[in-house]
Amino acid sequence: MLELGRILNAAGPVTAATGLVIFAMGAAYHDPASFEMNLGIILMVVGIIAFIIGAVVYRQASPE
């Protein structure tokens, strides 16, 4: 479980940042592209949730 927490802690913020970039690219068009904006929001939410779950799992599994 400790390794799962580490992986989620590493992958969560990267996924959220990638979602932010994709969202910004979709919003930069003269006519905003809804697919890119929706995909960016989904990736940001999934990344934040993965990071929170990873932090909880890591804290619970780490030896005191």
PDBQT receptor file of N, H, CA, C and O in Angstrom, charges set to zero:
ATOM      1  N   MET A   1       0.818  -1.197   0.000  1.00  0.00    +0.000 N 
ATOM      2  CA  MET A   1       0.000   0.000   0.000  1.00  0.00    +0.000 C 
ATOM      3  C   MET A   1       0.861   1.261   0.000  1.00  0.00    +0.000 C 
ATOM      4  O   MET A   1       0.476   2.298  -0.540  1.00  0.00    +0.000 OA
ATOM      5  N   LEU A   2       2.023   1.146   0.612  1.00  0.00    +0.000 N 
ATOM      6  H   LEU A   2       2.336   0.303   1.050  1.00  0.00    +0.000 HD
ATOM      7  CA  LEU A   2       2.906   2.309   0.667  1.00  0.00    +0.000 C 
ATOM      8  C   LEU A   2       3.329   2.734  -0.740  1.00  0.00    +0.000 C 
ATOM      9  O   LEU A   2       3.412   3.924  -1.044  1.00  0.00    +0.000 OA
ATOM     10  N   GLU A   3       3.596   1.733  -1.599  1.00  0.00    +0.000 N 
ATOM     11  H   GLU A   3       3.529   0.766  -1.352  1.00  0.00    +0.000 HD
ATOM     12  CA  GLU A   3       4.019   2.045  -2.963  1.00  0.00    +0.000 C 
ATOM     13  C   GLU A   3       2.878   2.677  -3.768  1.00  0.00    +0.000 C 
ATOM     14  O   GLU A   3       3.118   3.571  -4.580  1.00  0.00    +0.000 OA
ATOM     15  N   LEU A   4       1.655   2.224  -3.552  1.00  0.00    +0.000 N 
ATOM     16  H   LEU A   4       1.460   1.498  -2.892  1.00  0.00    +0.000 HD
ATOM     17  CA  LEU A   4       0.498   2.821  -4.223  1.00  0.00    +0.000 C 
ATOM     18  C   LEU A   4       0.344   4.291  -3.828  1.00  0.00    +0.000 C 
ATOM     19  O   LEU A   4       0.048   5.135  -4.674  1.00  0.00    +0.000 OA
ATOM     20  N   GLY A   5       0.544   4.594  -2.553  1.00  0.00    +0.000 N 
ATOM     21  H   GLY A   5       0.784   3.908  -1.866  1.00  0.00    +0.000 HD
ATOM     22  CA  GLY A   5       0.478   5.978  -2.100  1.00  0.00    +0.000 C 
ATOM     23  C   GLY A   5       1.531   6.846  -2.764  1.00  0.00    +0.000 C 
ATOM     24  O   GLY A   5       1.267   7.988  -3.137  1.00  0.00    +0.000 OA
ATOM     25  N   ARG A   6       2.727   6.292  -2.907  1.00  0.00    +0.000 N 
ATOM     26  H   ARG A   6       2.942   5.363  -2.604  1.00  0.00    +0.000 HD
ATOM     27  CA  ARG A   6       3.799   7.051  -3.561  1.00  0.00    +0.000 C 
ATOM     28  C   ARG A   6       3.491   7.312  -5.032  1.00  0.00    +0.000 C 
ATOM     29  O   ARG A   6       3.733   8.405  -5.543  1.00  0.00    +0.000 OA
ATOM     30  N   ILE A   7       2.956   6.299  -5.702  1.00  0.00    +0.000 N 
ATOM     31  H   ILE A   7       2.760   5.411  -5.286  1.00  0.00    +0.000 HD
ATOM     32  CA  ILE A   7       2.635   6.456  -7.126  1.00  0.00    +0.000 C 
ATOM     33  C   ILE A   7       1.538   7.499  -7.312  1.00  0.00    +0.000 C 
ATOM     34  O   ILE A   7       1.634   8.354  -8.192  1.00  0.00    +0.000 OA
ATOM     35  N   LEU A   8       0.497   7.428  -6.485  1.00  0.00    +0.000 N 
ATOM     36  H   LEU A   8       0.419   6.734  -5.770  1.00  0.00    +0.000 HD
ATOM     37  CA  LEU A   8      -0.589   8.407  -6.609  1.00  0.00    +0.000 C 
ATOM     38  C   LEU A   8      -0.118   9.813  -6.234  1.00  0.00    +0.000 C 
ATOM     39  O   LEU A   8      -0.571  10.792  -6.827  1.00  0.00    +0.000 OA
ATOM     40  N   ASN A   9       0.779   9.922  -5.266  1.00  0.00    +0.000 N 
ATOM     41  H   ASN A   9       1.147   9.127  -4.784  1.00  0.00    +0.000 HD
ATOM     42  CA  ASN A   9       1.322  11.235  -4.910  1.00  0.00    +0.000 C 
ATOM     43  C   ASN A   9       2.168  11.812  -6.038  1.00  0.00    +0.000 C 
ATOM     44  O   ASN A   9       2.239  13.030  -6.202  1.00  0.00    +0.000 OA
ATOM     45  N   ALA A  10       2.798  10.956  -6.804  1.00  0.00    +0.000 N 
ATOM     46  H   ALA A  10       2.740   9.967  -6.671  1.00  0.00    +0.000 HD
ATOM     47  CA  ALA A  10       3.618  11.442  -7.914  1.00  0.00    +0.000 C 
ATOM     48  C   ALA A  10       2.775  11.735  -9.156  1.00  0.00    +0.000 C 
ATOM     49  O   ALA A  10       3.021  12.717  -9.856  1.00  0.00    +0.000 OA
ATOM     50  N   ALA A  11       1.793  10.894  -9.426  1.00  0.00    +0.000 N 
ATOM     51  H   ALA A  11       1.593  10.096  -8.857  1.00  0.00    +0.000 HD
ATOM     52  CA  ALA A  11       1.019  11.026 -10.663  1.00  0.00    +0.000 C 
ATOM     53  C   ALA A  11      -0.116  12.043 -10.558  1.00  0.00    +0.000 C 
ATOM     54  O   ALA A  11      -0.514  12.619 -11.571  1.00  0.00    +0.000 OA
ATOM     55  N   GLY A  12      -0.639  12.274  -9.372  1.00  0.00    +0.000 N 
ATOM     56  H   GLY A  12      -0.316  11.806  -8.549  1.00  0.00    +0.000 HD
ATOM     57  CA  GLY A  12      -1.769  13.173  -9.207  1.00  0.00    +0.000 C 
ATOM     58  C   GLY A  12      -1.485  14.609  -9.632  1.00  0.00    +0.000 C 
ATOM     59  O   GLY A  12      -2.206  15.146 -10.474  1.00  0.00    +0.000 OA
ATOM     60  N   PRO A  13      -0.461  15.244  -9.078  1.00  0.00    +0.000 N 
ATOM     61  CA  PRO A  13      -0.182  16.636  -9.489  1.00  0.00    +0.000 C 
ATOM     62  C   PRO A  13       0.208  16.770 -10.956  1.00  0.00    +0.000 C 
ATOM     63  O   PRO A  13      -0.106  17.777 -11.591  1.00  0.00    +0.000 OA
ATOM     64  N   VAL A  14       0.886  15.767 -11.495  1.00  0.00    +0.000 N 
ATOM     65  H   VAL A  14       1.141  14.949 -10.979  1.00  0.00    +0.000 HD
ATOM     66  CA  VAL A  14       1.262  15.811 -12.913  1.00  0.00    +0.000 C 
ATOM     67  C   VAL A  14       0.015  15.761 -13.788  1.00  0.00    +0.000 C 
ATOM     68  O   VAL A  14      -0.088  16.482 -14.780  1.00  0.00    +0.000 OA
ATOM     69  N   THR A  15      -0.929  14.905 -13.414  1.00  0.00    +0.000 N 
ATOM     70  H   THR A  15      -0.845  14.318 -12.608  1.00  0.00    +0.000 HD
ATOM     71  CA  THR A  15      -2.185  14.803 -14.167  1.00  0.00    +0.000 C 
ATOM     72  C   THR A  15      -2.980  16.103 -14.070  1.00  0.00    +0.000 C 
ATOM     73  O   THR A  15      -3.544  16.562 -15.064  1.00  0.00    +0.000 OA
ATOM     74  N   ALA A  16      -3.026  16.693 -12.884  1.00  0.00    +0.000 N 
ATOM     75  H   ALA A  16      -2.567  16.320 -12.077  1.00  0.00    +0.000 HD
ATOM     76  CA  ALA A  16      -3.756  17.950 -12.711  1.00  0.00    +0.000 C 
ATOM     77  C   ALA A  16      -3.109  19.077 -13.525  1.00  0.00    +0.000 C 
ATOM     78  O   ALA A  16      -3.815  19.883 -14.130  1.00  0.00    +0.000 OA
ATOM     79  N   ALA A  17      -1.795  19.137 -13.545  1.00  0.00    +0.000 N 
ATOM     80  H   ALA A  17      -1.221  18.482 -13.054  1.00  0.00    +0.000 HD
ATOM     81  CA  ALA A  17      -1.113  20.179 -14.325  1.00  0.00    +0.000 C 
ATOM     82  C   ALA A  17      -1.325  19.980 -15.820  1.00  0.00    +0.000 C 
ATOM     83  O   ALA A  17      -1.495  20.951 -16.557  1.00  0.00    +0.000 OA
ATOM     84  N   THR A  18      -1.316  18.738 -16.269  1.00  0.00    +0.000 N 
ATOM     85  H   THR A  18      -1.177  17.950 -15.670  1.00  0.00    +0.000 HD
ATOM     86  CA  THR A  18      -1.589  18.453 -17.673  1.00  0.00    +0.000 C 
ATOM     87  C   THR A  18      -3.012  18.867 -18.034  1.00  0.00    +0.000 C 
ATOM     88  O   THR A  18      -3.253  19.409 -19.113  1.00  0.00    +0.000 OA
ATOM     89  N   GLY A  19      -3.945  18.612 -17.134  1.00  0.00    +0.000 N 
ATOM     90  H   GLY A  19      -3.750  18.171 -16.258  1.00  0.00    +0.000 HD
ATOM     91  CA  GLY A  19      -5.320  19.036 -17.362  1.00  0.00    +0.000 C 
ATOM     92  C   GLY A  19      -5.440  20.545 -17.463  1.00  0.00    +0.000 C 
ATOM     93  O   GLY A  19      -6.215  21.057 -18.271  1.00  0.00    +0.000 OA
ATOM     94  N   LEU A  20      -4.677  21.257 -16.648  1.00  0.00    +0.000 N 
ATOM     95  H   LEU A  20      -4.047  20.841 -15.993  1.00  0.00    +0.000 HD
ATOM     96  CA  LEU A  20      -4.696  22.721 -16.709  1.00  0.00    +0.000 C 
ATOM     97  C   LEU A  20      -4.173  23.220 -18.048  1.00  0.00    +0.000 C 
ATOM     98  O   LEU A  20      -4.725  24.162 -18.616  1.00  0.00    +0.000 OA
ATOM     99  N   VAL A  21      -3.114  22.598 -18.559  1.00  0.00    +0.000 N 
ATOM    100  H   VAL A  21      -2.666  21.832 -18.097  1.00  0.00    +0.000 HD
ATOM    101  CA  VAL A  21      -2.560  23.002 -19.857  1.00  0.00    +0.000 C 
ATOM    102  C   VAL A  21      -3.554  22.722 -20.981  1.00  0.00    +0.000 C 
ATOM    103  O   VAL A  21      -3.748  23.557 -21.864  1.00  0.00    +0.000 OA
ATOM    104  N   ILE A  22      -4.187  21.539 -20.947  1.00  0.00    +0.000 N 
ATOM    105  H   ILE A  22      -4.030  20.861 -20.230  1.00  0.00    +0.000 HD
ATOM    106  CA  ILE A  22      -5.165  21.204 -21.988  1.00  0.00    +0.000 C 
ATOM    107  C   ILE A  22      -6.367  22.145 -21.911  1.00  0.00    +0.000 C 
ATOM    108  O   ILE A  22      -6.886  22.574 -22.942  1.00  0.00    +0.000 OA
ATOM    109  N   PHE A  23      -6.806  22.466 -20.701  1.00  0.00    +0.000 N 
ATOM    110  H   PHE A  23      -6.384  22.119 -19.864  1.00  0.00    +0.000 HD
ATOM    111  CA  PHE A  23      -7.912  23.413 -20.535  1.00  0.00    +0.000 C 
ATOM    112  C   PHE A  23      -7.545  24.775 -21.106  1.00  0.00    +0.000 C 
ATOM    113  O   PHE A  23      -8.357  25.401 -21.786  1.00  0.00    +0.000 OA
ATOM    114  N   ALA A  24      -6.333  25.238 -20.835  1.00  0.00    +0.000 N 
ATOM    115  H   ALA A  24      -5.673  24.729 -20.282  1.00  0.00    +0.000 HD
ATOM    116  CA  ALA A  24      -5.902  26.541 -21.342  1.00  0.00    +0.000 C 
ATOM    117  C   ALA A  24      -5.791  26.540 -22.860  1.00  0.00    +0.000 C 
ATOM    118  O   ALA A  24      -6.112  27.536 -23.507  1.00  0.00    +0.000 OA
ATOM    119  N   MET A  25      -5.340  25.430 -23.430  1.00  0.00    +0.000 N 
ATOM    120  H   MET A  25      -5.079  24.621 -22.904  1.00  0.00    +0.000 HD
ATOM    121  CA  MET A  25      -5.267  25.359 -24.891  1.00  0.00    +0.000 C 
ATOM    122  C   MET A  25      -6.660  25.411 -25.502  1.00  0.00    +0.000 C 
ATOM    123  O   MET A  25      -6.858  26.045 -26.538  1.00  0.00    +0.000 OA
ATOM    124  N   GLY A  26      -7.625  24.753 -24.873  1.00  0.00    +0.000 N 
ATOM    125  H   GLY A  26      -7.464  24.238 -24.031  1.00  0.00    +0.000 HD
ATOM    126  CA  GLY A  26      -8.992  24.800 -25.377  1.00  0.00    +0.000 C 
ATOM    127  C   GLY A  26      -9.613  26.173 -25.232  1.00  0.00    +0.000 C 
ATOM    128  O   GLY A  26     -10.406  26.586 -26.079  1.00  0.00    +0.000 OA
ATOM    129  N   ALA A  27      -9.267  26.887 -24.175  1.00  0.00    +0.000 N 
ATOM    130  H   ALA A  27      -8.623  26.552 -23.487  1.00  0.00    +0.000 HD
ATOM    131  CA  ALA A  27      -9.821  28.218 -23.942  1.00  0.00    +0.000 C 
ATOM    132  C   ALA A  27      -9.149  29.291 -24.798  1.00  0.00    +0.000 C 
ATOM    133  O   ALA A  27      -9.688  30.387 -24.947  1.00  0.00    +0.000 OA
ATOM    134  N   ALA A  28      -7.988  28.990 -25.357  1.00  0.00    +0.000 N 
ATOM    135  H   ALA A  28      -7.550  28.099 -25.236  1.00  0.00    +0.000 HD
ATOM    136  CA  ALA A  28      -7.239  29.994 -26.111  1.00  0.00    +0.000 C 
ATOM    137  C   ALA A  28      -7.779  30.214 -27.521  1.00  0.00    +0.000 C 
ATOM    138  O   ALA A  28      -7.439  31.204 -28.168  1.00  0.00    +0.000 OA
ATOM    139  N   TYR A  29      -8.609  29.308 -27.994  1.00  0.00    +0.000 N 
ATOM    140  H   TYR A  29      -8.886  28.504 -27.468  1.00  0.00    +0.000 HD
ATOM    141  CA  TYR A  29      -9.172  29.472 -29.330  1.00  0.00    +0.000 C 
ATOM    142  C   TYR A  29     -10.113  30.670 -29.375  1.00  0.00    +0.000 C 
ATOM    143  O   TYR A  29     -10.675  31.075 -28.357  1.00  0.00    +0.000 OA
ATOM    144  N   HIS A  30     -10.274  31.230 -30.578  1.00  0.00    +0.000 N 
ATOM    145  H   HIS A  30      -9.818  30.901 -31.405  1.00  0.00    +0.000 HD
ATOM    146  CA  HIS A  30     -11.223  32.333 -30.754  1.00  0.00    +0.000 C 
ATOM    147  C   HIS A  30     -12.628  31.861 -30.408  1.00  0.00    +0.000 C 
ATOM    148  O   HIS A  30     -13.404  32.575 -29.774  1.00  0.00    +0.000 OA
ATOM    149  N   ASP A  31     -12.936  30.639 -30.841  1.00  0.00    +0.000 N 
ATOM    150  H   ASP A  31     -12.305  30.059 -31.356  1.00  0.00    +0.000 HD
ATOM    151  CA  ASP A  31     -14.196  29.972 -30.492  1.00  0.00    +0.000 C 
ATOM    152  C   ASP A  31     -13.801  28.833 -29.554  1.00  0.00    +0.000 C 
ATOM    153  O   ASP A  31     -13.305  27.815 -30.035  1.00  0.00    +0.000 OA
ATOM    154  N   PRO A  32     -13.998  28.954 -28.238  1.00  0.00    +0.000 N 
ATOM    155  CA  PRO A  32     -13.479  27.943 -27.296  1.00  0.00    +0.000 C 
ATOM    156  C   PRO A  32     -13.907  26.526 -27.662  1.00  0.00    +0.000 C 
ATOM    157  O   PRO A  32     -15.074  26.267 -27.956  1.00  0.00    +0.000 OA
ATOM    158  N   ALA A  33     -12.946  25.625 -27.638  1.00  0.00    +0.000 N 
ATOM    159  H   ALA A  33     -11.998  25.835 -27.400  1.00  0.00    +0.000 HD
ATOM    160  CA  ALA A  33     -13.183  24.222 -27.979  1.00  0.00    +0.000 C 
ATOM    161  C   ALA A  33     -13.681  23.492 -26.738  1.00  0.00    +0.000 C 
ATOM    162  O   ALA A  33     -12.955  23.370 -25.751  1.00  0.00    +0.000 OA
ATOM    163  N   SER A  34     -14.892  23.017 -26.786  1.00  0.00    +0.000 N 
ATOM    164  H   SER A  34     -15.482  23.116 -27.587  1.00  0.00    +0.000 HD
ATOM    165  CA  SER A  34     -15.492  22.413 -25.598  1.00  0.00    +0.000 C 
ATOM    166  C   SER A  34     -14.856  21.075 -25.254  1.00  0.00    +0.000 C 
ATOM    167  O   SER A  34     -14.774  20.729 -24.075  1.00  0.00    +0.000 OA
ATOM    168  N   PHE A  35     -14.399  20.300 -26.256  1.00  0.00    +0.000 N 
ATOM    169  H   PHE A  35     -14.466  20.581 -27.213  1.00  0.00    +0.000 HD
ATOM    170  CA  PHE A  35     -13.791  19.007 -25.958  1.00  0.00    +0.000 C 
ATOM    171  C   PHE A  35     -12.528  19.174 -25.123  1.00  0.00    +0.000 C 
ATOM    172  O   PHE A  35     -12.356  18.485 -24.117  1.00  0.00    +0.000 OA
ATOM    173  N   GLU A  36     -11.655  20.072 -25.525  1.00  0.00    +0.000 N 
ATOM    174  H   GLU A  36     -11.795  20.632 -26.342  1.00  0.00    +0.000 HD
ATOM    175  CA  GLU A  36     -10.418  20.284 -24.782  1.00  0.00    +0.000 C 
ATOM    176  C   GLU A  36     -10.693  20.846 -23.389  1.00  0.00    +0.000 C 
ATOM    177  O   GLU A  36     -10.029  20.474 -22.421  1.00  0.00    +0.000 OA
ATOM    178  N   MET A  37     -11.658  21.728 -23.292  1.00  0.00    +0.000 N 
ATOM    179  H   MET A  37     -12.198  22.030 -24.078  1.00  0.00    +0.000 HD
ATOM    180  CA  MET A  37     -11.972  22.307 -21.984  1.00  0.00    +0.000 C 
ATOM    181  C   MET A  37     -12.564  21.249 -21.054  1.00  0.00    +0.000 C 
ATOM    182  O   MET A  37     -12.203  21.197 -19.879  1.00  0.00    +0.000 OA
ATOM    183  N   ASN A  38     -13.462  20.412 -21.556  1.00  0.00    +0.000 N 
ATOM    184  H   ASN A  38     -13.756  20.455 -22.511  1.00  0.00    +0.000 HD
ATOM    185  CA  ASN A  38     -14.033  19.351 -20.729  1.00  0.00    +0.000 C 
ATOM    186  C   ASN A  38     -12.973  18.332 -20.329  1.00  0.00    +0.000 C 
ATOM    187  O   ASN A  38     -12.937  17.894 -19.180  1.00  0.00    +0.000 OA
ATOM    188  N   LEU A  39     -12.117  17.955 -21.263  1.00  0.00    +0.000 N 
ATOM    189  H   LEU A  39     -12.147  18.311 -22.197  1.00  0.00    +0.000 HD
ATOM    190  CA  LEU A  39     -11.047  17.011 -20.958  1.00  0.00    +0.000 C 
ATOM    191  C   LEU A  39     -10.094  17.587 -19.917  1.00  0.00    +0.000 C 
ATOM    192  O   LEU A  39      -9.653  16.873 -19.016  1.00  0.00    +0.000 OA
ATOM    193  N   GLY A  40      -9.779  18.855 -20.036  1.00  0.00    +0.000 N 
ATOM    194  H   GLY A  40     -10.137  19.434 -20.768  1.00  0.00    +0.000 HD
ATOM    195  CA  GLY A  40      -8.898  19.500 -19.062  1.00  0.00    +0.000 C 
ATOM    196  C   GLY A  40      -9.497  19.525 -17.669  1.00  0.00    +0.000 C 
ATOM    197  O   GLY A  40      -8.798  19.269 -16.689  1.00  0.00    +0.000 OA
ATOM    198  N   ILE A  41     -10.778  19.828 -17.569  1.00  0.00    +0.000 N 
ATOM    199  H   ILE A  41     -11.347  20.036 -18.365  1.00  0.00    +0.000 HD
ATOM    200  CA  ILE A  41     -11.441  19.843 -16.258  1.00  0.00    +0.000 C 
ATOM    201  C   ILE A  41     -11.456  18.448 -15.658  1.00  0.00    +0.000 C 
ATOM    202  O   ILE A  41     -11.198  18.282 -14.466  1.00  0.00    +0.000 OA
ATOM    203  N   ILE A  42     -11.757  17.444 -16.474  1.00  0.00    +0.000 N 
ATOM    204  H   ILE A  42     -11.966  17.579 -17.443  1.00  0.00    +0.000 HD
ATOM    205  CA  ILE A  42     -11.781  16.066 -15.984  1.00  0.00    +0.000 C 
ATOM    206  C   ILE A  42     -10.403  15.655 -15.480  1.00  0.00    +0.000 C 
ATOM    207  O   ILE A  42     -10.290  15.055 -14.411  1.00  0.00    +0.000 OA
ATOM    208  N   LEU A  43      -9.359  15.969 -16.232  1.00  0.00    +0.000 N 
ATOM    209  H   LEU A  43      -9.450  16.456 -17.101  1.00  0.00    +0.000 HD
ATOM    210  CA  LEU A  43      -8.007  15.604 -15.806  1.00  0.00    +0.000 C 
ATOM    211  C   LEU A  43      -7.601  16.335 -14.524  1.00  0.00    +0.000 C 
ATOM    212  O   LEU A  43      -6.946  15.753 -13.659  1.00  0.00    +0.000 OA
ATOM    213  N   MET A  44      -7.983  17.591 -14.403  1.00  0.00    +0.000 N 
ATOM    214  H   MET A  44      -8.515  18.064 -15.105  1.00  0.00    +0.000 HD
ATOM    215  CA  MET A  44      -7.660  18.319 -13.171  1.00  0.00    +0.000 C 
ATOM    216  C   MET A  44      -8.340  17.700 -11.958  1.00  0.00    +0.000 C 
ATOM    217  O   MET A  44      -7.715  17.534 -10.910  1.00  0.00    +0.000 OA
ATOM    218  N   VAL A  45      -9.603  17.361 -12.093  1.00  0.00    +0.000 N 
ATOM    219  H   VAL A  45     -10.111  17.496 -12.944  1.00  0.00    +0.000 HD
ATOM    220  CA  VAL A  45     -10.338  16.770 -10.975  1.00  0.00    +0.000 C 
ATOM    221  C   VAL A  45      -9.774  15.400 -10.624  1.00  0.00    +0.000 C 
ATOM    222  O   VAL A  45      -9.578  15.097  -9.447  1.00  0.00    +0.000 OA
ATOM    223  N   VAL A  46      -9.511  14.568 -11.629  1.00  0.00    +0.000 N 
ATOM    224  H   VAL A  46      -9.670  14.814 -12.585  1.00  0.00    +0.000 HD
ATOM    225  CA  VAL A  46      -8.955  13.240 -11.378  1.00  0.00    +0.000 C 
ATOM    226  C   VAL A  46      -7.575  13.348 -10.733  1.00  0.00    +0.000 C 
ATOM    227  O   VAL A  46      -7.257  12.570  -9.834  1.00  0.00    +0.000 OA
ATOM    228  N   GLY A  47      -6.757  14.293 -11.173  1.00  0.00    +0.000 N 
ATOM    229  H   GLY A  47      -7.016  14.925 -11.903  1.00  0.00    +0.000 HD
ATOM    230  CA  GLY A  47      -5.433  14.469 -10.591  1.00  0.00    +0.000 C 
ATOM    231  C   GLY A  47      -5.483  14.900  -9.140  1.00  0.00    +0.000 C 
ATOM    232  O   GLY A  47      -4.707  14.410  -8.320  1.00  0.00    +0.000 OA
ATOM    233  N   ILE A  48      -6.380  15.803  -8.816  1.00  0.00    +0.000 N 
ATOM    234  H   ILE A  48      -7.010  16.202  -9.482  1.00  0.00    +0.000 HD
ATOM    235  CA  ILE A  48      -6.506  16.260  -7.430  1.00  0.00    +0.000 C 
ATOM    236  C   ILE A  48      -7.018  15.135  -6.539  1.00  0.00    +0.000 C 
ATOM    237  O   ILE A  48      -6.525  14.950  -5.426  1.00  0.00    +0.000 OA
ATOM    238  N   ILE A  49      -8.005  14.383  -7.024  1.00  0.00    +0.000 N 
ATOM    239  H   ILE A  49      -8.405  14.533  -7.928  1.00  0.00    +0.000 HD
ATOM    240  CA  ILE A  49      -8.532  13.260  -6.240  1.00  0.00    +0.000 C 
ATOM    241  C   ILE A  49      -7.464  12.192  -6.047  1.00  0.00    +0.000 C 
ATOM    242  O   ILE A  49      -7.335  11.644  -4.952  1.00  0.00    +0.000 OA
ATOM    243  N   ALA A  50      -6.697  11.887  -7.087  1.00  0.00    +0.000 N 
ATOM    244  H   ALA A  50      -6.802  12.332  -7.977  1.00  0.00    +0.000 HD
ATOM    245  CA  ALA A  50      -5.618  10.894  -6.972  1.00  0.00    +0.000 C 
ATOM    246  C   ALA A  50      -4.574  11.349  -5.958  1.00  0.00    +0.000 C 
ATOM    247  O   ALA A  50      -4.070  10.539  -5.180  1.00  0.00    +0.000 OA
ATOM    248  N   PHE A  51      -4.250  12.626  -5.962  1.00  0.00    +0.000 N 
ATOM    249  H   PHE A  51      -4.660  13.284  -6.594  1.00  0.00    +0.000 HD
ATOM    250  CA  PHE A  51      -3.264  13.134  -5.006  1.00  0.00    +0.000 C 
ATOM    251  C   PHE A  51      -3.769  13.024  -3.572  1.00  0.00    +0.000 C 
ATOM    252  O   PHE A  51      -3.018  12.638  -2.676  1.00  0.00    +0.000 OA
ATOM    253  N   ILE A  52      -5.025  13.356  -3.356  1.00  0.00    +0.000 N 
ATOM    254  H   ILE A  52      -5.635  13.669  -4.084  1.00  0.00    +0.000 HD
ATOM    255  CA  ILE A  52      -5.591  13.273  -2.001  1.00  0.00    +0.000 C 
ATOM    256  C   ILE A  52      -5.647  11.832  -1.529  1.00  0.00    +0.000 C 
ATOM    257  O   ILE A  52      -5.286  11.536  -0.390  1.00  0.00    +0.000 OA
ATOM    258  N   ILE A  53      -6.101  10.928  -2.400  1.00  0.00    +0.000 N 
ATOM    259  H   ILE A  53      -6.395  11.169  -3.325  1.00  0.00    +0.000 HD
ATOM    260  CA  ILE A  53      -6.142   9.511  -2.023  1.00  0.00    +0.000 C 
ATOM    261  C   ILE A  53      -4.738   8.991  -1.761  1.00  0.00    +0.000 C 
ATOM    262  O   ILE A  53      -4.522   8.241  -0.809  1.00  0.00    +0.000 OA
ATOM    263  N   GLY A  54      -3.794   9.376  -2.587  1.00  0.00    +0.000 N 
ATOM    264  H   GLY A  54      -3.970   9.984  -3.360  1.00  0.00    +0.000 HD
ATOM    265  CA  GLY A  54      -2.411   8.947  -2.382  1.00  0.00    +0.000 C 
ATOM    266  C   GLY A  54      -1.836   9.443  -1.066  1.00  0.00    +0.000 C 
ATOM    267  O   GLY A  54      -1.113   8.713  -0.388  1.00  0.00    +0.000 OA
ATOM    268  N   ALA A  55      -2.151  10.671  -0.702  1.00  0.00    +0.000 N 
ATOM    269  H   ALA A  55      -2.739  11.264  -1.253  1.00  0.00    +0.000 HD
ATOM    270  CA  ALA A  55      -1.655  11.213   0.565  1.00  0.00    +0.000 C 
ATOM    271  C   ALA A  55      -2.256  10.465   1.745  1.00  0.00    +0.000 C 
ATOM    272  O   ALA A  55      -1.558  10.172   2.716  1.00  0.00    +0.000 OA
ATOM    273  N   VAL A  56      -3.546  10.153   1.669  1.00  0.00    +0.000 N 
ATOM    274  H   VAL A  56      -4.113  10.390   0.880  1.00  0.00    +0.000 HD
ATOM    275  CA  VAL A  56      -4.192   9.419   2.756  1.00  0.00    +0.000 C 
ATOM    276  C   VAL A  56      -3.629   7.999   2.862  1.00  0.00    +0.000 C 
ATOM    277  O   VAL A  56      -3.330   7.530   3.960  1.00  0.00    +0.000 OA
ATOM    278  N   VAL A  57      -3.486   7.324   1.735  1.00  0.00    +0.000 N 
ATOM    279  H   VAL A  57      -3.729   7.705   0.843  1.00  0.00    +0.000 HD
ATOM    280  CA  VAL A  57      -2.953   5.955   1.743  1.00  0.00    +0.000 C 
ATOM    281  C   VAL A  57      -1.520   5.946   2.251  1.00  0.00    +0.000 C 
ATOM    282  O   VAL A  57      -1.151   5.080   3.044  1.00  0.00    +0.000 OA
ATOM    283  N   TYR A  58      -0.721   6.885   1.811  1.00  0.00    +0.000 N 
ATOM    284  H   TYR A  58      -1.021   7.588   1.167  1.00  0.00    +0.000 HD
ATOM    285  CA  TYR A  58       0.675   6.939   2.244  1.00  0.00    +0.000 C 
ATOM    286  C   TYR A  58       0.776   7.195   3.742  1.00  0.00    +0.000 C 
ATOM    287  O   TYR A  58       1.589   6.583   4.435  1.00  0.00    +0.000 OA
ATOM    288  N   ARG A  59      -0.056   8.100   4.230  1.00  0.00    +0.000 N 
ATOM    289  H   ARG A  59      -0.717   8.596   3.667  1.00  0.00    +0.000 HD
ATOM    290  CA  ARG A  59      -0.016   8.421   5.674  1.00  0.00    +0.000 C 
ATOM    291  C   ARG A  59      -0.483   7.227   6.518  1.00  0.00    +0.000 C 
ATOM    292  O   ARG A  59       0.057   6.972   7.595  1.00  0.00    +0.000 OA
ATOM    293  N   GLN A  60      -1.484   6.505   6.021  1.00  0.00    +0.000 N 
ATOM    294  H   GLN A  60      -1.922   6.713   5.146  1.00  0.00    +0.000 HD
ATOM    295  CA  GLN A  60      -1.989   5.349   6.778  1.00  0.00    +0.000 C 
ATOM    296  C   GLN A  60      -1.004   4.192   6.746  1.00  0.00    +0.000 C 
ATOM    297  O   GLN A  60      -0.905   3.452   7.725  1.00  0.00    +0.000 OA
ATOM    298  N   ALA A  61      -0.270   4.012   5.646  1.00  0.00    +0.000 N 
ATOM    299  H   ALA A  61      -0.351   4.614   4.852  1.00  0.00    +0.000 HD
ATOM    300  CA  ALA A  61       0.608   2.857   5.491  1.00  0.00    +0.000 C 
ATOM    301  C   ALA A  61       2.019   3.111   6.012  1.00  0.00    +0.000 C 
ATOM    302  O   ALA A  61       2.769   2.160   6.230  1.00  0.00    +0.000 OA
ATOM    303  N   SER A  62       2.392   4.359   6.214  1.00  0.00    +0.000 N 
ATOM    304  H   SER A  62       1.783   5.132   6.036  1.00  0.00    +0.000 HD
ATOM    305  CA  SER A  62       3.772   4.639   6.630  1.00  0.00    +0.000 C 
ATOM    306  C   SER A  62       3.986   4.204   8.082  1.00  0.00    +0.000 C 
ATOM    307  O   SER A  62       3.127   4.411   8.939  1.00  0.00    +0.000 OA
ATOM    308  N   PRO A  63       5.135   3.604   8.336  1.00  0.00    +0.000 N 
ATOM    309  CA  PRO A  63       5.420   3.163   9.703  1.00  0.00    +0.000 C 
ATOM    310  C   PRO A  63       5.662   4.350  10.625  1.00  0.00    +0.000 C 
ATOM    311  O   PRO A  63       6.345   5.305  10.254  1.00  0.00    +0.000 OA
ATOM    312  N   GLU A  64       5.119   4.288  11.784  1.00  0.00    +0.000 N 
ATOM    313  H   GLU A  64       4.564   3.513  12.085  1.00  0.00    +0.000 HD
ATOM    314  CA  GLU A  64       5.247   5.387  12.759  1.00  0.00    +0.000 C 
ATOM    315  C   GLU A  64       6.486   5.222  13.587  1.00  0.00    +0.000 C 
ATOM    316  O   GLU A  64       6.761   6.047  14.458  1.00  0.00    +0.000 OA
TER     317      GLU A  64
